[in-house]
């Protein structure tokens, strides 16, 4: 958890939902929601959510790239450029 992460009970969230949303929209830290003292969910701003989704997508691409490399599904840069140039020449002949 980040240093600024807030922890609030579900009953507090229900009573102050509009205030929490306003704080999040203004750049507030995520809110961890507890039920009977146990963390159950997190509320965060849309900006933070979108940033996190973009980061996750990049991490997934990195993991896929590493898997391709380990499996030998790679082409060196010179070969890749040769392939692109050959494709461009082929398309320009049409």
N, C-alpha and C positions, 0 to 999 in steps of 0.2 A: 504494500500500500504506500502511496505517496504521502509525504509529510502533511499535505493539506487535505487529504481525504477525510471526508466527514462520515461519521457513522450515526445513523438515526433509526429508531424503531419504526415499524410499519405504522403504528398509531400516530406517531409524530409526522410521518410523511403524509398520511391521510389528512391531518389537520392543517398542514402547511404546504400542500402541494404547489399552489400558485407561487408562493415565495421561493420554494426550491427551484422551480422551473425558471423563474426570473434570475435567480443567482447563477444558475448554470448558463443561461443565455448571456450573462454579463461576464463570463469567463471563470465562473466558480469551479472548484474541484469536484470530481465525481462524489456521489453520495452512496455509501453502502447501506442497504436496507436490511435490518435484522427482524427476525420473527422469533419470539421467545428467546432472545439473546443470541441467536445464531444467524450469521450472515447468509442471506438468501438471494440477493439481487443487487445490481448496481444501476444507478441512474447517472447519465453523463450528458453533456451538451451534444447537439447535433454536429457541431464543428469537431469536437473531440472524437465522436463516433466515426465520422467520415475519415478523419486522419488515421484512426486506428485500423479501419478497413483497408485503406490504401497501404498502410504499413504491412498488414497481414498478407495482402495480395503480393507485395514485393518479396516478402519472406517465403511465400509459397513458390514463386518463380525461382528464387534462389535455391530452394530445396530440390525443385525439379531439375534445375541446371546441374546441381551436384550429383543427382542420381544419374542423369545422362552421362556426365563425365566418368563416373565410376563404372558405368556399363559400357563405356567405350563408344558412346554415340556422340562423337565430337569430330569436327573438321578443323584443321589449322586455318589460320587467317588467310594465308596465301591461297589455299584451295578454295575457301569461301569466296574470296574476291574473284578468282578465276571463274567460278561457277556463276557469279552474278554477271560478270562481263559477258560470258557466253550466252546467258539468258537474254541480256540486253541486245546483243548482236542478233540473236535469233528473232526477237520481237521487232527489231528495226527492219529486218528483211521482209517483213510481211507487207 
